[in-house]
Amino acid sequence: MKITVWGINYDPEPTGIGPFNTDLCVYLAERGHTVTMLSTFPYYPWWRKREADRGKLYECEKRPGITLYRCWHYVPAKPSTLKRLLHELSFVATSTLRALFLPRSDVYIVVSPPLFLGLGATLVRWLRWRKFVYHVQDLQPDAALGLGMIKPGPAVRVLYALEKWNYSRASLVTGISQGMMTAFRNKGVRESKTYLFPNWIPDGDATEQPPPAASFRAANNISPETPLIAYSGNLGMKQGLEVVADAAVLAEKSALPDQPAIHWAICGEGAAKDELQKTITGNNCRTAQLYPLQADDLYQSLLREADVCLITQQKGTGQFFFPSKLLSILQLGRSVLAVADDSSELARAMREGDFGLVVAPGDAPALLEAARKMVFAGREQHRHWAANGLAWVDQFRRSHVLGAFEENLKELVAGNRKNKKG
């Protein structure tokens, strides 16, 4: 098949949607398909372009089995609601124009966000007479409402109308979690048109791989005896990391004489980084520290050397997106401390898999209590959490997830998927 993957994120972006778009293209190319990737110049999670990319309108790059087209888009240094809108619309405009002049594909895989990319895909569908899959990584209107970025009113109604338009024009609507499948049905998408396409982890047992030569603890002068709680990823509004800084401040004020102080390592980039730093320095907190995104070997070391790995979500957002970092953590056999609404997909997974503890967003005392409980739990308890996590995450192996999706693409292109349930 000739396949175009169309999305705003791609390699070398190290976090978020980019690695999955990249590996999807690699997998399809490995399977002998002709793959085109239509994307932007890398910017995430730093919210700035590389110096060499500034001023470029378009660029074409050849990779093994993949033709990569990059399109100019506006990247605000400090994203606000309006600037995010302009950011997304600029990519929709330049990439749609580019798509209309590329060789026609058998199917287009359109990755949302951006929500508005469905408009470009619909135009290409009409002019090229080809089907497109609308793959949802994040339910943007619901998440924006949950975060308070937008208020109920005409703007929200427009976004929901656009969402409905995208779903109705797509040949197949896919999402990364069971919660999204439920949301699609509630939004009027017939079940036979939906398909669960979760994010994935590599094949093989990561716990049997040799540990990286680099050491996060050694690189940052953190003693092996110091309890370490680690977060790595985007530092944005959806993550609600303020509660972590508040818990670290509270920990210093209520230090227990018989327990060593926990070191809270927050690694990443994002719009909330400055505010987090203000909270930490403003309270003279010495046990929480912000670090940049780590190179892969140090990232792997961070996860392996941490006593507990942390995942956080802002209140009101957990029903609409699923943190892919959970899969990376579990495949290494690590325990998880989650901050999430009880109704969220993350909390559901934690209950189902039993590989750690969950606390409510915004509750710093509860987070500190759970952190101390997990850090100072015995080895047997951590082995229990690790074994449960490894068993639960096995369903997300690359060959299984992408192999099943490829078969659905073949059936869609051949016209044999009309009444098949996802």
The 8 nearest C-alpha neighbors of each residue, nearest first, counted from 0:
[[1, 32, 2, 33, 105, 409, 104, 106],
 [0, 2, 33, 104, 105, 32, 34, 106],
 [3, 1, 34, 106, 104, 107, 105, 0],
 [2, 4, 35, 107, 36, 34, 108, 5],
 [5, 3, 108, 36, 107, 109, 37, 35],
 [4, 6, 37, 109, 108, 36, 110, 3],
 [7, 5, 110, 38, 8, 109, 37, 4],
 [6, 8, 38, 39, 9, 90, 5, 113],
 [9, 7, 17, 6, 16, 38, 39, 41],
 [8, 10, 17, 21, 12, 20, 11, 18],
 [11, 9, 12, 21, 17, 18, 13, 41],
 [10, 12, 13, 9, 41, 17, 18, 21],
 [11, 13, 10, 17, 9, 43, 14, 41],
 [14, 12, 11, 18, 17, 10, 15, 43],
 [15, 13, 12, 232, 17, 18, 16, 44],
 [14, 16, 17, 18, 13, 233, 323, 232],
 [15, 17, 19, 18, 8, 20, 14, 136],
 [16, 18, 9, 8, 20, 19, 12, 15],
 [19, 17, 21, 20, 16, 22, 10, 13],
 [18, 20, 22, 21, 17, 16, 23, 198],
 [21, 19, 23, 17, 18, 22, 9, 16],
 [22, 20, 18, 19, 24, 23, 9, 10],
 [21, 23, 25, 19, 24, 20, 26, 18],
 [24, 22, 26, 20, 25, 21, 19, 27],
 [25, 23, 27, 22, 21, 26, 28, 20],
 [24, 26, 22, 28, 23, 27, 29, 21],
 [27, 25, 29, 23, 28, 24, 22, 30],
 [26, 28, 30, 24, 29, 25, 32, 23],
 [27, 29, 64, 32, 25, 31, 30, 26],
 [30, 28, 26, 27, 31, 25, 32, 64],
 [29, 31, 27, 28, 32, 26, 25, 405],
 [30, 32, 28, 29, 33, 27, 64, 0],
 [31, 33, 28, 0, 27, 30, 34, 1],
 [34, 32, 1, 2, 0, 28, 64, 31],
 [35, 33, 65, 2, 3, 32, 28, 1],
 [34, 36, 3, 66, 65, 67, 2, 4],
 [37, 35, 67, 4, 3, 5, 68, 66],
 [38, 36, 5, 68, 67, 69, 4, 6],
 [37, 39, 69, 7, 6, 68, 70, 5],
 [40, 38, 69, 70, 7, 41, 71, 8],
 [39, 41, 69, 42, 70, 52, 71, 48],
 [42, 40, 48, 12, 39, 43, 11, 9],
 [41, 43, 48, 47, 46, 45, 44, 40],
 [44, 42, 45, 46, 12, 41, 47, 8],
 [43, 45, 46, 268, 269, 233, 42, 14],
 [44, 46, 43, 47, 268, 42, 269, 48],
 [47, 45, 42, 43, 44, 76, 74, 75],
 [46, 48, 42, 45, 74, 76, 49, 43],
 [49, 47, 42, 41, 50, 52, 53, 40],
 [48, 50, 52, 51, 47, 53, 41, 42],
 [49, 51, 52, 53, 48, 47, 54, 55],
 [50, 52, 49, 53, 48, 54, 55, 40],
 [53, 51, 49, 50, 55, 54, 48, 40],
 [52, 54, 55, 50, 51, 48, 49, 56],
 [53, 55, 52, 56, 71, 51, 50, 57],
 [56, 54, 53, 52, 57, 71, 58, 70],
 [57, 55, 71, 70, 54, 58, 69, 72],
 [58, 56, 70, 69, 55, 71, 59, 68],
 [57, 59, 69, 68, 60, 70, 56, 55],
 [60, 58, 68, 67, 69, 61, 57, 66],
 [59, 61, 67, 66, 68, 62, 58, 69],
 [62, 60, 66, 67, 65, 59, 63, 64],
 [61, 63, 65, 64, 66, 60, 67, 25],
 [64, 62, 65, 61, 28, 66, 25, 29],
 [63, 65, 28, 62, 34, 33, 66, 29],
 [66, 64, 34, 62, 63, 35, 67, 61],
 [65, 67, 35, 61, 60, 62, 36, 34],
 [68, 66, 36, 60, 59, 35, 61, 37],
 [69, 67, 59, 37, 58, 36, 38, 60],
 [68, 70, 39, 38, 58, 57, 40, 37],
 [71, 69, 57, 39, 94, 56, 93, 38],
 [70, 72, 56, 57, 39, 55, 93, 90],
 [73, 71, 90, 89, 74, 86, 70, 39],
 [72, 74, 86, 89, 75, 85, 71, 90],
 [73, 75, 86, 47, 46, 72, 76, 48],
 [76, 74, 78, 77, 82, 73, 46, 86],
 [75, 77, 46, 78, 47, 74, 45, 270],
 [76, 78, 75, 79, 270, 46, 82, 74],
 [79, 77, 75, 82, 83, 76, 80, 270],
 [78, 80, 82, 81, 83, 77, 75, 84],
 [79, 81, 83, 82, 84, 148, 78, 149],
 [82, 80, 84, 83, 79, 85, 78, 86],
 [81, 83, 79, 85, 84, 78, 80, 86],
 [84, 82, 86, 80, 81, 85, 78, 79],
 [83, 85, 81, 82, 87, 86, 88, 80],
 [86, 84, 82, 88, 83, 87, 89, 81],
 [85, 87, 83, 73, 84, 89, 88, 74],
 [86, 88, 84, 90, 89, 85, 113, 83],
 [89, 87, 91, 85, 90, 86, 84, 92],
 [88, 90, 72, 92, 87, 86, 91, 85],
 [91, 89, 72, 93, 87, 92, 88, 94],
 [90, 92, 88, 94, 116, 89, 93, 95],
 [93, 91, 89, 90, 95, 94, 88, 96],
 [94, 92, 96, 90, 95, 91, 70, 97],
 [93, 95, 97, 96, 91, 92, 90, 70],
 [96, 94, 98, 119, 97, 92, 93, 91],
 [95, 97, 93, 94, 99, 98, 92, 100],
 [96, 98, 94, 95, 99, 100, 93, 101],
 [99, 97, 95, 101, 100, 96, 94, 123],
 [98, 100, 96, 97, 101, 95, 123, 127],
 [101, 99, 98, 97, 102, 96, 103, 95],
 [100, 102, 98, 99, 103, 97, 104, 96],
 [103, 101, 104, 100, 98, 99, 1, 35],
 [102, 104, 101, 127, 105, 1, 129, 99],
 [105, 103, 1, 2, 106, 3, 102, 107],
 [106, 104, 1, 2, 0, 129, 412, 103],
 [105, 107, 130, 2, 104, 131, 129, 3],
 [106, 108, 131, 3, 4, 2, 109, 132],
 [109, 107, 4, 132, 131, 5, 3, 133],
 [108, 110, 5, 133, 134, 132, 107, 6],
 [109, 111, 134, 6, 135, 5, 133, 112],
 [112, 110, 113, 135, 114, 136, 134, 109],
 [113, 111, 114, 110, 137, 136, 139, 135],
 [112, 114, 111, 115, 116, 87, 7, 110],
 [113, 115, 112, 111, 116, 117, 139, 162],
 [116, 114, 117, 113, 118, 91, 88, 87],
 [115, 117, 119, 118, 114, 91, 113, 120],
 [116, 118, 120, 165, 115, 119, 121, 114],
 [119, 117, 121, 116, 120, 115, 122, 165],
 [118, 120, 122, 95, 116, 121, 117, 123],
 [119, 121, 117, 123, 118, 122, 124, 116],
 [120, 122, 124, 118, 119, 123, 117, 125],
 [123, 121, 119, 125, 124, 120, 126, 118],
 [124, 122, 120, 126, 121, 125, 127, 119],
 [125, 123, 121, 129, 128, 127, 122, 126],
 [126, 124, 122, 123, 128, 127, 121, 129],
 [125, 127, 123, 124, 128, 122, 99, 129],
 [126, 128, 124, 129, 123, 125, 103, 99],
 [129, 127, 124, 125, 126, 130, 123, 103],
 [128, 130, 124, 127, 106, 105, 131, 104],
 [131, 129, 106, 170, 124, 107, 132, 128],
 [130, 132, 107, 106, 169, 170, 108, 133],
 [133, 131, 108, 171, 169, 170, 109, 172],
 [132, 134, 172, 109, 169, 173, 110, 171],
 [135, 133, 173, 110, 174, 109, 172, 111],
 [136, 134, 174, 111, 137, 173, 110, 133],
 [135, 137, 111, 175, 174, 134, 112, 320],
 [136, 138, 320, 135, 139, 319, 112, 111],
 [139, 137, 319, 141, 140, 142, 320, 135],
 [138, 140, 142, 141, 137, 143, 114, 112],
 [141, 139, 143, 142, 138, 158, 144, 159],
 [142, 140, 144, 143, 139, 138, 145, 319],
 [141, 143, 145, 139, 316, 144, 140, 319],
 [144, 142, 148, 146, 140, 145, 141, 139],
 [145, 143, 147, 141, 142, 146, 149, 148],
 [144, 146, 315, 142, 316, 143, 147, 141],
 [145, 147, 143, 144, 148, 142, 315, 316],
 [146, 148, 144, 149, 145, 143, 150, 142],
 [149, 147, 143, 146, 144, 80, 150, 145],
 [150, 148, 147, 144, 143, 151, 155, 146],
 [149, 151, 152, 144, 147, 148, 155, 154],
 [152, 150, 155, 149, 153, 144, 154, 156],
 [151, 153, 155, 154, 150, 156, 149, 157],
 [152, 154, 156, 155, 157, 151, 158, 150],
 [155, 153, 157, 156, 152, 158, 151, 149],
 [154, 156, 158, 157, 153, 152, 151, 159],
 [155, 157, 153, 159, 158, 154, 160, 152],
 [156, 158, 160, 154, 155, 159, 161, 153],
 [159, 157, 161, 155, 160, 156, 162, 140],
 [158, 160, 162, 156, 161, 157, 163, 155],
 [159, 161, 157, 163, 158, 162, 156, 164],
 [162, 160, 164, 158, 159, 163, 157, 165],
 [161, 163, 159, 165, 164, 160, 158, 166],
 [164, 162, 160, 166, 161, 165, 167, 159],
 [165, 163, 161, 167, 162, 166, 160, 168],
 [166, 164, 117, 162, 168, 163, 167, 169],
 [165, 167, 163, 169, 164, 168, 162, 172],
 [166, 168, 164, 165, 169, 163, 188, 170],
 [169, 167, 165, 166, 164, 121, 170, 117],
 [170, 168, 166, 171, 131, 167, 132, 133],
 [169, 171, 131, 130, 132, 168, 172, 192],
 [170, 172, 132, 192, 169, 193, 133, 173],
 [173, 171, 193, 133, 132, 134, 192, 194],
 [174, 172, 134, 194, 193, 195, 196, 135],
 [175, 173, 135, 195, 196, 179, 134, 176],
 [174, 176, 197, 196, 195, 136, 198, 179],
 [177, 175, 178, 179, 174, 197, 195, 180],
 [178, 176, 180, 179, 181, 195, 175, 344],
 [177, 179, 181, 176, 180, 182, 344, 318],
 [178, 180, 182, 176, 181, 177, 174, 183],
 [181, 179, 177, 183, 178, 182, 184, 174],
 [180, 182, 178, 184, 179, 183, 185, 177],
 [181, 183, 179, 185, 180, 184, 186, 178],
 [184, 182, 186, 180, 188, 185, 181, 179],
 [185, 183, 188, 187, 181, 186, 182, 189],
 [184, 186, 182, 183, 187, 181, 188, 180],
 [185, 187, 183, 184, 188, 182, 163, 181],
 [186, 188, 184, 185, 189, 183, 163, 182],
 [189, 187, 184, 183, 186, 190, 192, 166],
 [188, 190, 191, 192, 187, 184, 193, 183],
 [189, 191, 192, 193, 420, 188, 184, 421],
 [190, 192, 420, 419, 418, 189, 193, 421],
 [193, 191, 171, 190, 189, 172, 188, 194],
 [194, 192, 172, 190, 421, 173, 191, 171],
 [193, 195, 421, 173, 196, 172, 174, 192],
 [194, 196, 174, 173, 175, 421, 197, 176],
 [197, 195, 175, 174, 173, 194, 198, 404],
 [198, 196, 175, 176, 195, 199, 174, 400],
 [197, 199, 175, 323, 196, 19, 395, 200],
 [198, 200, 395, 397, 396, 197, 400, 201],
 [199, 201, 396, 397, 395, 326, 202, 327],
 [202, 200, 397, 396, 203, 199, 398, 205],
 [201, 203, 396, 397, 200, 398, 204, 205],
 [202, 204, 205, 201, 396, 207, 206, 208],
 [203, 205, 206, 207, 202, 208, 330, 331],
 [206, 204, 208, 207, 331, 330, 203, 201],
 [205, 207, 331, 204, 208, 332, 330, 209],
 [208, 206, 205, 204, 209, 203, 210, 331],
 [207, 209, 205, 206, 210, 204, 211, 203],
 [210, 208, 211, 207, 206, 205, 212, 299],
 [209, 211, 208, 212, 300, 299, 303, 213],
 [212, 210, 213, 296, 300, 209, 299, 214],
 [211, 213, 210, 214, 296, 300, 209, 297],
 [214, 212, 211, 297, 296, 215, 300, 218],
 [213, 215, 217, 216, 300, 218, 297, 212],
 [216, 214, 218, 301, 297, 217, 300, 219],
 [217, 215, 221, 219, 214, 218, 220, 222],
 [216, 218, 220, 214, 219, 215, 221, 222],
 [219, 217, 215, 216, 220, 214, 213, 221],
 [218, 220, 216, 217, 221, 215, 214, 222],
 [221, 219, 217, 216, 218, 222, 215, 223],
 [222, 220, 216, 219, 217, 223, 225, 218],
 [221, 223, 224, 225, 220, 216, 217, 226],
 [224, 222, 225, 221, 216, 226, 304, 217],
 [223, 225, 222, 226, 221, 259, 227, 261],
 [224, 226, 222, 223, 227, 261, 221, 262],
 [227, 225, 261, 262, 306, 224, 374, 228],
 [228, 226, 262, 305, 306, 261, 225, 263],
 [229, 227, 307, 263, 305, 308, 306, 264],
 [230, 228, 264, 308, 309, 305, 263, 265],
 [229, 231, 265, 309, 266, 264, 308, 310],
 [230, 232, 266, 267, 265, 229, 233, 292],
 [233, 231, 267, 14, 266, 234, 230, 268],
 [232, 234, 269, 267, 268, 235, 44, 231],
 [235, 233, 269, 268, 271, 272, 267, 270],
 [236, 234, 271, 270, 269, 237, 238, 233],
 [235, 237, 238, 239, 271, 313, 234, 270],
 [238, 236, 313, 235, 239, 312, 316, 146],
 [237, 239, 312, 313, 311, 236, 240, 235],
 [238, 240, 313, 312, 241, 237, 236, 311],
 [241, 239, 242, 243, 238, 311, 244, 234],
 [242, 240, 244, 243, 239, 245, 275, 361],
 [241, 243, 245, 240, 361, 363, 244, 246],
 [244, 242, 246, 240, 245, 241, 247, 363],
 [243, 245, 247, 241, 246, 242, 279, 248],
 [244, 246, 242, 248, 243, 247, 363, 249],
 [247, 245, 363, 249, 243, 367, 248, 244],
 [246, 248, 250, 244, 249, 245, 287, 243],
 [249, 247, 245, 250, 251, 246, 284, 244],
 [248, 250, 246, 252, 247, 251, 245, 253],
 [251, 249, 247, 253, 248, 252, 254, 246],
 [252, 250, 254, 248, 249, 253, 247, 284],
 [251, 253, 249, 250, 254, 248, 247, 255],
 [252, 254, 250, 251, 249, 255, 248, 256],
 [255, 253, 251, 250, 252, 256, 260, 258],
 [254, 256, 258, 257, 253, 259, 260, 250],
 [257, 255, 258, 254, 259, 260, 253, 251],
 [256, 258, 255, 259, 254, 260, 375, 371],
 [259, 257, 255, 256, 260, 254, 375, 261],
 [260, 258, 261, 225, 257, 226, 256, 255],
 [259, 261, 258, 262, 226, 225, 254, 286],
 [262, 260, 226, 227, 263, 259, 225, 286],
 [261, 263, 286, 227, 287, 226, 264, 228],
 [262, 264, 287, 228, 286, 229, 227, 261],
 [265, 263, 229, 288, 287, 230, 228, 266],
 [266, 264, 230, 289, 290, 231, 229, 288],
 [267, 265, 290, 231, 291, 292, 289, 230],
 [268, 266, 292, 232, 291, 233, 231, 234],
 [267, 269, 234, 233, 45, 44, 272, 291],
 [268, 270, 234, 235, 233, 271, 272, 44],
 [269, 271, 235, 272, 234, 77, 78, 236],
 [272, 270, 235, 234, 274, 269, 273, 275],
 [271, 273, 275, 274, 269, 270, 234, 276],
 [272, 274, 276, 275, 271, 277, 270, 269],
 [275, 273, 277, 276, 271, 272, 278, 241],
 [274, 276, 272, 278, 277, 273, 271, 241],
 [275, 277, 273, 279, 274, 278, 280, 272],
 [278, 276, 274, 280, 275, 281, 279, 273],
 [279, 277, 281, 275, 276, 280, 282, 274],
 [278, 280, 276, 284, 277, 282, 281, 283],
 [279, 281, 283, 277, 282, 278, 276, 284],
 [280, 282, 278, 277, 283, 279, 284, 276],
 [283, 281, 284, 280, 279, 278, 248, 277],
 [284, 282, 280, 281, 279, 285, 248, 278],
 [283, 285, 279, 282, 248, 286, 280, 287],
 [284, 286, 287, 283, 288, 279, 280, 251],
 [285, 287, 262, 284, 263, 247, 288, 261],
 [288, 286, 263, 285, 262, 247, 264, 284],
 [287, 289, 264, 265, 263, 290, 286, 285],
 [290, 288, 265, 266, 264, 291, 287, 276],
 [289, 291, 266, 265, 267, 288, 292, 264],
 [292, 290, 267, 266, 293, 268, 289, 265],
 [293, 291, 267, 266, 268, 290, 294, 231],
 [292, 294, 298, 297, 291, 295, 266, 267],
 [293, 295, 297, 296, 298, 292, 299, 13],
 [294, 296, 298, 297, 299, 293, 300, 13],
 [295, 297, 299, 298, 294, 211, 213, 300],
 [298, 296, 300, 299, 294, 215, 295, 293],
 [299, 297, 295, 301, 293, 300, 296, 294],
 [300, 298, 296, 302, 297, 301, 295, 303],
 [299, 301, 297, 303, 298, 302, 214, 215],
 [300, 302, 298, 304, 215, 299, 303, 297],
 [303, 301, 299, 305, 300, 304, 298, 308],
 [302, 304, 300, 301, 305, 299, 331, 333],
 [305, 303, 301, 302, 300, 306, 216, 215],
 [306, 304, 227, 307, 302, 228, 303, 301],
 [305, 307, 227, 374, 228, 226, 304, 308],
 [308, 306, 228, 305, 334, 335, 374, 309],
 [309, 307, 229, 335, 228, 336, 230, 334],
 [308, 310, 336, 230, 229, 335, 337, 307],
 [311, 309, 337, 338, 336, 230, 308, 312],
 [312, 310, 338, 238, 337, 239, 339, 240],
 [313, 311, 238, 339, 239, 237, 338, 317],
 [312, 314, 239, 237, 238, 316, 360, 315],
 [313, 315, 360, 316, 340, 312, 339, 317],
 [314, 316, 145, 317, 313, 146, 340, 318],
 [317, 315, 142, 145, 318, 314, 319, 313],
 [318, 316, 343, 319, 320, 344, 315, 340],
 [319, 317, 343, 316, 344, 320, 178, 342],
 [318, 320, 138, 317, 316, 142, 137, 141],
 [319, 321, 137, 317, 318, 322, 138, 136],
 [320, 322, 323, 344, 345, 176, 317, 319],
 [323, 321, 324, 325, 320, 345, 310, 326],
 [322, 324, 325, 326, 321, 198, 327, 15],
 [325, 323, 327, 326, 322, 328, 232, 310],
 [326, 324, 328, 323, 327, 322, 329, 310],
 [325, 327, 329, 324, 328, 323, 330, 392],
 [328, 326, 324, 330, 325, 329, 200, 331],
 [327, 329, 325, 326, 331, 330, 333, 324],
 [328, 330, 332, 388, 326, 331, 333, 327],
 [329, 331, 332, 327, 328, 389, 205, 326],
 [332, 330, 206, 329, 328, 205, 333, 327],
 [331, 333, 385, 329, 330, 389, 388, 206],
 [332, 334, 385, 329, 331, 328, 335, 308],
 [335, 333, 307, 355, 384, 354, 385, 308],
 [336, 334, 355, 308, 307, 309, 337, 354],
 [335, 337, 309, 356, 355, 357, 308, 310],
 [338, 336, 357, 310, 311, 309, 339, 335],
 [337, 339, 311, 358, 360, 359, 357, 312],
 [338, 340, 312, 359, 360, 337, 346, 311],
 [341, 339, 343, 342, 359, 314, 317, 360],
 [340, 342, 343, 346, 339, 359, 347, 357],
 [343, 341, 340, 346, 318, 344, 347, 317],
 [344, 342, 317, 318, 340, 346, 345, 341],
 [345, 343, 347, 346, 318, 317, 348, 321],
 [344, 346, 348, 343, 347, 349, 321, 339],
 [345, 347, 349, 343, 348, 344, 341, 339],
 [348, 346, 344, 350, 345, 349, 351, 343],
 [347, 349, 351, 345, 346, 350, 352, 344],
 [350, 348, 346, 352, 353, 347, 351, 345],
 [351, 349, 347, 353, 348, 352, 346, 354],
 [350, 352, 348, 349, 353, 347, 391, 346],
 [351, 353, 349, 350, 391, 354, 348, 387],
 [354, 352, 350, 349, 355, 351, 387, 384],
 [355, 353, 384, 388, 387, 352, 334, 335],
 [354, 356, 335, 334, 336, 353, 384, 349],
 [355, 357, 336, 337, 335, 358, 369, 354],
 [358, 356, 337, 338, 336, 346, 339, 359],
 [359, 357, 338, 366, 339, 337, 365, 360],
 [358, 360, 339, 340, 338, 362, 361, 357],
 [361, 359, 314, 338, 339, 362, 313, 340],
 [360, 362, 242, 363, 359, 314, 241, 239],
 [361, 363, 365, 360, 364, 359, 366, 242],
 [362, 364, 246, 366, 242, 365, 245, 361],
 [365, 363, 367, 366, 362, 368, 246, 249],
 [366, 364, 368, 367, 363, 362, 369, 358],
 [365, 367, 363, 369, 364, 368, 370, 358],
 [366, 368, 370, 364, 246, 365, 369, 363],
 [367, 369, 365, 371, 370, 366, 364, 372],
 [370, 368, 372, 366, 371, 367, 365, 373],
 [371, 369, 367, 373, 372, 368, 374, 366],
 [370, 372, 374, 368, 369, 373, 375, 367],
 [371, 373, 369, 370, 375, 374, 376, 368],
 [374, 372, 376, 370, 371, 375, 369, 307],
 [375, 373, 371, 376, 372, 370, 306, 307],
 [374, 376, 373, 372, 371, 377, 226, 370],
 [377, 375, 373, 374, 372, 380, 378, 381],
 [376, 378, 379, 380, 375, 381, 374, 373],
 [379, 377, 381, 380, 382, 376, 383, 375],
 [378, 380, 382, 377, 381, 383, 376, 384],
 [379, 381, 383, 382, 378, 377, 376, 384],
 [380, 382, 384, 378, 383, 379, 385, 334],
 [381, 383, 385, 379, 380, 384, 386, 378],
 [384, 382, 380, 381, 386, 385, 379, 387],
 [383, 385, 354, 381, 387, 382, 386, 334],
 [386, 384, 332, 382, 388, 333, 387, 383],
 [387, 385, 389, 383, 388, 384, 382, 390],
 [388, 386, 390, 384, 385, 389, 354, 352],
 [387, 389, 385, 391, 329, 354, 390, 386],
 [388, 390, 386, 392, 387, 391, 330, 329],
 [389, 391, 387, 388, 393, 392, 386, 352],
 [392, 390, 388, 389, 393, 352, 387, 394],
 [393, 391, 389, 394, 390, 395, 388, 326],
 [392, 394, 395, 391, 390, 396, 389, 330],
 [393, 395, 392, 396, 391, 399, 400, 390],
 [396, 394, 199, 393, 392, 200, 400, 397],
 [397, 395, 200, 202, 399, 199, 398, 394],
 [398, 396, 201, 400, 199, 399, 200, 202],
 [399, 397, 402, 401, 396, 400, 202, 201],
 [398, 400, 402, 397, 396, 401, 403, 395],
 [401, 399, 397, 403, 402, 398, 395, 396],
 [402, 400, 404, 403, 398, 399, 397, 405],
 [401, 403, 405, 399, 398, 404, 400, 406],
 [402, 404, 406, 401, 405, 400, 399, 407],
 [403, 405, 401, 407, 406, 402, 408, 400],
 [404, 406, 408, 402, 407, 403, 401, 409],
 [407, 405, 409, 403, 408, 404, 410, 402],
 [408, 406, 404, 410, 405, 409, 411, 403],
 [409, 407, 411, 405, 406, 410, 412, 404],
 [408, 410, 406, 412, 407, 411, 413, 405],
 [411, 409, 415, 413, 407, 416, 408, 412],
 [410, 412, 408, 414, 416, 409, 413, 415],
 [411, 413, 409, 414, 410, 408, 105, 106],
 [414, 412, 410, 411, 415, 409, 416, 408],
 [413, 415, 411, 412, 416, 410, 417, 409],
 [416, 414, 410, 413, 417, 411, 412, 418],
 [417, 415, 411, 419, 410, 418, 414, 407],
 [416, 418, 419, 415, 414, 191, 411, 192],
 [419, 417, 191, 416, 420, 192, 415, 190],
 [418, 420, 191, 416, 417, 421, 192, 415],
 [419, 421, 191, 190, 418, 192, 193, 194],
 [420, 194, 193, 195, 191, 419, 190, 192]]
